[in-house]
């Protein structure tokens, strides 16, 4: 009886939230979020997969009356990022040294896409110099072009905090980016 | 910065407009998205299969839990009643305490004031079953006597079920790898990563994962897995093999100084002949670079 009830419940939830269509619709958004929070690299593939598998596991907790699906997905992706960053910290400097030289993927791509990818790598790299809380707000405001109230709702923080974090984040980002662009020009 | 209005974005500034616009346009190619979609779909399928099995197991254990819980609640209510009564003056004509045991009738005790002074010792109420508890019906007392020891065939335990599920997952992963579907194999093995590290199947699954990561050329993931495994309490022989793999990963990524260190540590832990040779070759390659 209980097993039958649980299978009925499972079937209803699957109808409500199909992970495959969710991925098709919001996969790129999750990729962008993860790249900005954790930097570009092969680890993003795994993190994207883990995010959607976690979404599948937690699909019963999603309440469409309460939040947008992107907000819910963002929460899961941000948690995955934090976990990844913590584990990276545990691995220590050797892993960091290993990952400083990202593998060059030999893929035939149009120039525009390649340029966008390079720019994304550069921005993601600079974003790593920001504390995670500032990084989150900066990425959502500057790159996802969301507005203050939406970010406040997504991160569950007061709007004033959004502006404070954005202010400090922009300051730090500008400093580091200027240095990066300056050194690239010098080279 | 005023909280009530959105400040102008950096993407609109002349300084960072170019790089931020390009960065915001970056996205995965369709092929990449599809490749990951397949992995997610197979992962979800694996999770659904194991999820249904675990929910059925949970449902069967729920009935047992509810029975035990009801008994504990009745006992708790009785003991609370006893302590409350002790704090107060004993009342004459107090109600009988009735303990209901599922499948064993009920046992009734006399009112608290009926207990003799000898039965109250250091503030604790001691009820002597033979003297002060009258059991009704008589059969219920018989159920309290120790039953004769009967050897019964025990049903398969949860551990055995988990073990068979683990074996099946490893078998599926190997079958997928045989068909060169290494991503599916990895997805299946990843579900075993939360198992107990002391389990023999855990290490086998992790070594298979490493093998497939090497084949897929996912060096960063491989190195991360090696490091996480090295942090586990494992046998020195396995540690040596892992260090050798770590050296290989580091050498492949051009990090020679750390690779040398890993090879040396692997040799220090003790390796088989062929593997010792491999570690030496790695050291030579590092020295040449």
Boltz contact constraints between the chains, C-beta under 6 A:
constraints:
  - contact:
      token1: [A, 2]
      token2: [B, 59]
      max_distance: 6.0
  - contact:
      token1: [A, 3]
      token2: [B, 56]
      max_distance: 6.0
  - contact:
      token1: [A, 3]
      token2: [B, 59]
      max_distance: 6.0
  - contact:
      token1: [A, 6]
      token2: [B, 55]
      max_distance: 6.0
  - contact:
      token1: [A, 19]
      token2: [B, 44]
      max_distance: 6.0
  - contact:
      token1: [A, 20]
      token2: [B, 41]
      max_distance: 6.0
  - contact:
      token1: [A, 23]
      token2: [B, 37]
      max_distance: 6.0
  - contact:
      token1: [A, 23]
      token2: [B, 40]
      max_distance: 6.0
  - contact:
      token1: [A, 27]
      token2: [B, 33]
      max_distance: 6.0
  - contact:
      token1: [A, 28]
      token2: [B, 27]
      max_distance: 6.0
  - contact:
      token1: [A, 31]
      token2: [B, 28]
      max_distance: 6.0
  - contact:
      token1: [A, 42]
      token2: [B, 218]
      max_distance: 6.0
  - contact:
      token1: [A, 42]
      token2: [B, 220]
      max_distance: 6.0
  - contact:
      token1: [A, 48]
      token2: [B, 36]
      max_distance: 6.0
  - contact:
      token1: [A, 49]
      token2: [B, 39]
      max_distance: 6.0
  - contact:
      token1: [A, 49]
      token2: [B, 40]
      max_distance: 6.0
  - contact:
      token1: [A, 52]
      token2: [B, 40]
      max_distance: 6.0
  - contact:
      token1: [A, 53]
      token2: [B, 43]
      max_distance: 6.0
  - contact:
      token1: [A, 56]
      token2: [B, 44]
      max_distance: 6.0
  - contact:
      token1: [A, 91]
      token2: [B, 227]
      max_distance: 6.0
  - contact:
      token1: [A, 94]
      token2: [B, 258]
      max_distance: 6.0
  - contact:
      token1: [A, 97]
      token2: [B, 255]
      max_distance: 6.0
  - contact:
      token1: [A, 98]
      token2: [B, 223]
      max_distance: 6.0
  - contact:
      token1: [A, 98]
      token2: [B, 253]
      max_distance: 6.0
  - contact:
      token1: [A, 98]
      token2: [B, 255]
      max_distance: 6.0
  - contact:
      token1: [A, 99]
      token2: [B, 220]
      max_distance: 6.0
  - contact:
      token1: [A, 115]
      token2: [B, 22]
      max_distance: 6.0
  - contact:
      token1: [A, 116]
      token2: [B, 22]
      max_distance: 6.0
  - contact:
      token1: [A, 116]
      token2: [B, 25]
      max_distance: 6.0
  - contact:
      token1: [A, 116]
      token2: [B, 26]
      max_distance: 6.0
  - contact:
      token1: [A, 117]
      token2: [B, 26]
      max_distance: 6.0
  - contact:
      token1: [A, 119]
      token2: [B, 19]
      max_distance: 6.0
  - contact:
      token1: [A, 119]
      token2: [B, 22]
      max_distance: 6.0
  - contact:
      token1: [A, 119]
      token2: [B, 23]
      max_distance: 6.0
  - contact:
      token1: [A, 120]
      token2: [B, 23]
      max_distance: 6.0
  - contact:
      token1: [A, 120]
      token2: [B, 26]
      max_distance: 6.0
  - contact:
      token1: [A, 123]
      token2: [B, 23]
      max_distance: 6.0
  - contact:
      token1: [A, 142]
      token2: [B, 9]
      max_distance: 6.0
  - contact:
      token1: [A, 142]
      token2: [B, 10]
      max_distance: 6.0
  - contact:
      token1: [A, 142]
      token2: [B, 11]
      max_distance: 6.0
  - contact:
      token1: [A, 143]
      token2: [B, 24]
      max_distance: 6.0
  - contact:
      token1: [A, 147]
      token2: [B, 6]
      max_distance: 6.0
  - contact:
      token1: [A, 148]
      token2: [B, 6]
      max_distance: 6.0
  - contact:
      token1: [A, 159]
      token2: [B, 3]
      max_distance: 6.0
  - contact:
      token1: [A, 160]
      token2: [B, 3]
      max_distance: 6.0
  - contact:
      token1: [A, 163]
      token2: [B, 1]
      max_distance: 6.0
  - contact:
      token1: [A, 163]
      token2: [B, 3]
      max_distance: 6.0
  - contact:
      token1: [A, 167]
      token2: [B, 1]
      max_distance: 6.0
